[in-house]
Amino acid sequence: MNAPMNAPAHAWRLAAGLLGLTGVAVGAIAAHALADPHAATVVERASIYQILHALALLAIAGQPGRLALLARWAFLAGIALFCGGLYLRYLGGLPGAGALAPYGGMALMLGWLAAGLARWPRE
């Protein structure tokens, strides 16, 4: 494969790695720095979702096709909206940001559907 064909896969792998890294960091913050038990639980759950979807993104980083590309973008958007919305609400003090979470959840579900269809055997 030539370099231009590999560049997008490398970028997606880097994004997945950074999302995994930040997911672990935010999980540690939730476990050790949040006094409110409810906030700690929500942020920790969001960090777990982030790490799981970073792994899914890593798994399909080099997968060819439009459905795989849709899955990658849906996972990225889902992490940003779901996890980011909850982080902004509980860590950033922006209660309205939690309204983004359901849209992020839908994007994550779309990502899984697209990822599954991208791996569907073609005859």
SEKOL-479624 format. One record per residue (C-alpha): residue number from 0; residue in three letters; x, y, z. Coordinates in nm, 3 decimals, always signed. Layout:
N
<node><pos>NUM</pos><code>ala</code><east>X</east><north>Y</north><up>Z</up></node>
...
This chain:
123
<node><pos>0</pos><code>met</code><east>+0.000</east><north>+0.000</north><up>+0.000</up></node>
<node><pos>1</pos><code>asn</code><east>+0.116</east><north>+0.349</north><up>-0.068</up></node>
<node><pos>2</pos><code>ala</code><east>+0.145</east><north>+0.624</north><up>+0.194</up></node>
<node><pos>3</pos><code>pro</code><east>-0.170</east><north>+0.822</north><up>+0.101</up></node>
<node><pos>4</pos><code>met</code><east>-0.385</east><north>+0.508</north><up>+0.145</up></node>
<node><pos>5</pos><code>asn</code><east>-0.235</east><north>+0.445</north><up>+0.491</up></node>
<node><pos>6</pos><code>ala</code><east>-0.255</east><north>+0.803</north><up>+0.616</up></node>
<node><pos>7</pos><code>pro</code><east>-0.629</east><north>+0.798</north><up>+0.706</up></node>
<node><pos>8</pos><code>ala</code><east>-0.596</east><north>+0.466</north><up>+0.888</up></node>
<node><pos>9</pos><code>his</code><east>-0.302</east><north>+0.604</north><up>+1.087</up></node>
<node><pos>10</pos><code>ala</code><east>-0.504</east><north>+0.914</north><up>+1.178</up></node>
<node><pos>11</pos><code>trp</code><east>-0.797</east><north>+0.702</north><up>+1.298</up></node>
<node><pos>12</pos><code>arg</code><east>-0.561</east><north>+0.481</north><up>+1.500</up></node>
<node><pos>13</pos><code>leu</code><east>-0.405</east><north>+0.789</north><up>+1.659</up></node>
<node><pos>14</pos><code>ala</code><east>-0.752</east><north>+0.926</north><up>+1.739</up></node>
<node><pos>15</pos><code>ala</code><east>-0.849</east><north>+0.593</north><up>+1.896</up></node>
<node><pos>16</pos><code>gly</code><east>-0.532</east><north>+0.592</north><up>+2.106</up></node>
<node><pos>17</pos><code>leu</code><east>-0.588</east><north>+0.947</north><up>+2.225</up></node>
<node><pos>18</pos><code>leu</code><east>-0.950</east><north>+0.871</north><up>+2.307</up></node>
<node><pos>19</pos><code>gly</code><east>-0.843</east><north>+0.565</north><up>+2.506</up></node>
<node><pos>20</pos><code>leu</code><east>-0.579</east><north>+0.767</north><up>+2.692</up></node>
<node><pos>21</pos><code>thr</code><east>-0.819</east><north>+1.048</north><up>+2.781</up></node>
<node><pos>22</pos><code>gly</code><east>-1.088</east><north>+0.797</north><up>+2.878</up></node>
<node><pos>23</pos><code>val</code><east>-0.854</east><north>+0.643</north><up>+3.134</up></node>
<node><pos>24</pos><code>ala</code><east>-0.753</east><north>+0.987</north><up>+3.261</up></node>
<node><pos>25</pos><code>val</code><east>-1.114</east><north>+1.101</north><up>+3.304</up></node>
<node><pos>26</pos><code>gly</code><east>-1.200</east><north>+0.773</north><up>+3.474</up></node>
<node><pos>27</pos><code>ala</code><east>-0.921</east><north>+0.837</north><up>+3.724</up></node>
<node><pos>28</pos><code>ile</code><east>-1.054</east><north>+1.186</north><up>+3.788</up></node>
<node><pos>29</pos><code>ala</code><east>-1.400</east><north>+1.042</north><up>+3.848</up></node>
<node><pos>30</pos><code>ala</code><east>-1.267</east><north>+0.782</north><up>+4.089</up></node>
<node><pos>31</pos><code>his</code><east>-1.038</east><north>+1.009</north><up>+4.287</up></node>
<node><pos>32</pos><code>ala</code><east>-1.136</east><north>+1.375</north><up>+4.253</up></node>
<node><pos>33</pos><code>leu</code><east>-1.515</east><north>+1.396</north><up>+4.246</up></node>
<node><pos>34</pos><code>ala</code><east>-1.680</east><north>+1.429</north><up>+4.585</up></node>
<node><pos>35</pos><code>asp</code><east>-2.037</east><north>+1.382</north><up>+4.458</up></node>
<node><pos>36</pos><code>pro</code><east>-2.097</east><north>+1.006</north><up>+4.428</up></node>
<node><pos>37</pos><code>his</code><east>-2.361</east><north>+1.046</north><up>+4.155</up></node>
<node><pos>38</pos><code>ala</code><east>-2.132</east><north>+1.267</north><up>+3.946</up></node>
<node><pos>39</pos><code>ala</code><east>-1.844</east><north>+1.023</north><up>+3.997</up></node>
<node><pos>40</pos><code>thr</code><east>-2.060</east><north>+0.732</north><up>+3.882</up></node>
<node><pos>41</pos><code>val</code><east>-2.184</east><north>+0.912</north><up>+3.570</up></node>
<node><pos>42</pos><code>val</code><east>-1.838</east><north>+1.036</north><up>+3.471</up></node>
<node><pos>43</pos><code>glu</code><east>-1.686</east><north>+0.695</north><up>+3.533</up></node>
<node><pos>44</pos><code>arg</code><east>-1.955</east><north>+0.532</north><up>+3.317</up></node>
<node><pos>45</pos><code>ala</code><east>-1.893</east><north>+0.788</north><up>+3.041</up></node>
<node><pos>46</pos><code>ser</code><east>-1.520</east><north>+0.713</north><up>+3.055</up></node>
<node><pos>47</pos><code>ile</code><east>-1.592</east><north>+0.340</north><up>+3.018</up></node>
<node><pos>48</pos><code>tyr</code><east>-1.809</east><north>+0.411</north><up>+2.715</up></node>
<node><pos>49</pos><code>gln</code><east>-1.530</east><north>+0.625</north><up>+2.573</up></node>
<node><pos>50</pos><code>ile</code><east>-1.269</east><north>+0.352</north><up>+2.620</up></node>
<node><pos>51</pos><code>leu</code><east>-1.495</east><north>+0.082</north><up>+2.472</up></node>
<node><pos>52</pos><code>his</code><east>-1.572</east><north>+0.292</north><up>+2.167</up></node>
<node><pos>53</pos><code>ala</code><east>-1.207</east><north>+0.391</north><up>+2.129</up></node>
<node><pos>54</pos><code>leu</code><east>-1.134</east><north>+0.018</north><up>+2.103</up></node>
<node><pos>55</pos><code>ala</code><east>-1.412</east><north>-0.023</north><up>+1.846</up></node>
<node><pos>56</pos><code>leu</code><east>-1.270</east><north>+0.269</north><up>+1.650</up></node>
<node><pos>57</pos><code>leu</code><east>-0.924</east><north>+0.112</north><up>+1.663</up></node>
<node><pos>58</pos><code>ala</code><east>-1.067</east><north>-0.217</north><up>+1.535</up></node>
<node><pos>59</pos><code>ile</code><east>-1.219</east><north>-0.057</north><up>+1.225</up></node>
<node><pos>60</pos><code>ala</code><east>-0.955</east><north>+0.212</north><up>+1.166</up></node>
<node><pos>61</pos><code>gly</code><east>-0.823</east><north>+0.046</north><up>+0.850</up></node>
<node><pos>62</pos><code>gln</code><east>-1.147</east><north>-0.114</north><up>+0.732</up></node>
<node><pos>63</pos><code>pro</code><east>-1.228</east><north>-0.001</north><up>+0.376</up></node>
<node><pos>64</pos><code>gly</code><east>-1.565</east><north>+0.113</north><up>+0.253</up></node>
<node><pos>65</pos><code>arg</code><east>-1.828</east><north>+0.377</north><up>+0.311</up></node>
<node><pos>66</pos><code>leu</code><east>-2.000</east><north>+0.191</north><up>+0.594</up></node>
<node><pos>67</pos><code>ala</code><east>-1.674</east><north>+0.159</north><up>+0.785</up></node>
<node><pos>68</pos><code>leu</code><east>-1.613</east><north>+0.531</north><up>+0.733</up></node>
<node><pos>69</pos><code>leu</code><east>-1.964</east><north>+0.604</north><up>+0.859</up></node>
<node><pos>70</pos><code>ala</code><east>-1.898</east><north>+0.383</north><up>+1.162</up></node>
<node><pos>71</pos><code>arg</code><east>-1.574</east><north>+0.567</north><up>+1.242</up></node>
<node><pos>72</pos><code>trp</code><east>-1.737</east><north>+0.910</north><up>+1.221</up></node>
<node><pos>73</pos><code>ala</code><east>-2.041</east><north>+0.791</north><up>+1.417</up></node>
<node><pos>74</pos><code>phe</code><east>-1.818</east><north>+0.654</north><up>+1.695</up></node>
<node><pos>75</pos><code>leu</code><east>-1.622</east><north>+0.979</north><up>+1.704</up></node>
<node><pos>76</pos><code>ala</code><east>-1.937</east><north>+1.194</north><up>+1.711</up></node>
<node><pos>77</pos><code>gly</code><east>-2.097</east><north>+0.964</north><up>+1.966</up></node>
<node><pos>78</pos><code>ile</code><east>-1.800</east><north>+0.988</north><up>+2.199</up></node>
<node><pos>79</pos><code>ala</code><east>-1.793</east><north>+1.365</north><up>+2.164</up></node>
<node><pos>80</pos><code>leu</code><east>-2.165</east><north>+1.409</north><up>+2.225</up></node>
<node><pos>81</pos><code>phe</code><east>-2.236</east><north>+1.134</north><up>+2.478</up></node>
<node><pos>82</pos><code>cys</code><east>-1.918</east><north>+1.136</north><up>+2.683</up></node>
<node><pos>83</pos><code>gly</code><east>-1.837</east><north>+1.499</north><up>+2.618</up></node>
<node><pos>84</pos><code>gly</code><east>-2.186</east><north>+1.611</north><up>+2.716</up></node>
<node><pos>85</pos><code>leu</code><east>-2.166</east><north>+1.422</north><up>+3.044</up></node>
<node><pos>86</pos><code>tyr</code><east>-1.812</east><north>+1.547</north><up>+3.112</up></node>
<node><pos>87</pos><code>leu</code><east>-1.920</east><north>+1.907</north><up>+3.051</up></node>
<node><pos>88</pos><code>arg</code><east>-2.219</east><north>+1.861</north><up>+3.278</up></node>
<node><pos>89</pos><code>tyr</code><east>-2.042</east><north>+1.701</north><up>+3.571</up></node>
<node><pos>90</pos><code>leu</code><east>-1.685</east><north>+1.823</north><up>+3.537</up></node>
<node><pos>91</pos><code>gly</code><east>-1.743</east><north>+2.155</north><up>+3.361</up></node>
<node><pos>92</pos><code>gly</code><east>-2.047</east><north>+2.270</north><up>+3.556</up></node>
<node><pos>93</pos><code>leu</code><east>-2.264</east><north>+2.309</north><up>+3.244</up></node>
<node><pos>94</pos><code>pro</code><east>-2.591</east><north>+2.132</north><up>+3.330</up></node>
<node><pos>95</pos><code>gly</code><east>-2.742</east><north>+2.193</north><up>+2.984</up></node>
<node><pos>96</pos><code>ala</code><east>-2.460</east><north>+1.998</north><up>+2.817</up></node>
<node><pos>97</pos><code>gly</code><east>-2.612</east><north>+1.674</north><up>+2.943</up></node>
<node><pos>98</pos><code>ala</code><east>-2.882</east><north>+1.720</north><up>+2.678</up></node>
<node><pos>99</pos><code>leu</code><east>-2.621</east><north>+1.620</north><up>+2.418</up></node>
<node><pos>100</pos><code>ala</code><east>-2.587</east><north>+1.269</north><up>+2.562</up></node>
<node><pos>101</pos><code>pro</code><east>-2.893</east><north>+1.111</north><up>+2.395</up></node>
<node><pos>102</pos><code>tyr</code><east>-2.775</east><north>+1.229</north><up>+2.053</up></node>
<node><pos>103</pos><code>gly</code><east>-2.435</east><north>+1.081</north><up>+2.127</up></node>
<node><pos>104</pos><code>gly</code><east>-2.595</east><north>+0.755</north><up>+2.230</up></node>
<node><pos>105</pos><code>met</code><east>-2.781</east><north>+0.740</north><up>+1.899</up></node>
<node><pos>106</pos><code>ala</code><east>-2.456</east><north>+0.809</north><up>+1.712</up></node>
<node><pos>107</pos><code>leu</code><east>-2.284</east><north>+0.527</north><up>+1.902</up></node>
<node><pos>108</pos><code>met</code><east>-2.566</east><north>+0.288</north><up>+1.811</up></node>
<node><pos>109</pos><code>leu</code><east>-2.543</east><north>+0.396</north><up>+1.446</up></node>
<node><pos>110</pos><code>gly</code><east>-2.169</east><north>+0.333</north><up>+1.463</up></node>
<node><pos>111</pos><code>trp</code><east>-2.223</east><north>-0.025</north><up>+1.579</up></node>
<node><pos>112</pos><code>leu</code><east>-2.481</east><north>-0.090</north><up>+1.309</up></node>
<node><pos>113</pos><code>ala</code><east>-2.255</east><north>+0.054</north><up>+1.040</up></node>
<node><pos>114</pos><code>ala</code><east>-1.952</east><north>-0.137</north><up>+1.173</up></node>
<node><pos>115</pos><code>gly</code><east>-2.147</east><north>-0.462</north><up>+1.166</up></node>
<node><pos>116</pos><code>leu</code><east>-2.276</east><north>-0.401</north><up>+0.816</up></node>
<node><pos>117</pos><code>ala</code><east>-1.928</east><north>-0.301</north><up>+0.698</up></node>
<node><pos>118</pos><code>arg</code><east>-1.808</east><north>-0.649</north><up>+0.794</up></node>
<node><pos>119</pos><code>trp</code><east>-2.108</east><north>-0.822</north><up>+0.627</up></node>
<node><pos>120</pos><code>pro</code><east>-1.985</east><north>-1.070</north><up>+0.367</up></node>
<node><pos>121</pos><code>arg</code><east>-2.031</east><north>-0.960</north><up>+0.009</up></node>
<node><pos>122</pos><code>glu</code><east>-2.087</east><north>-1.222</north><up>-0.254</up></node>
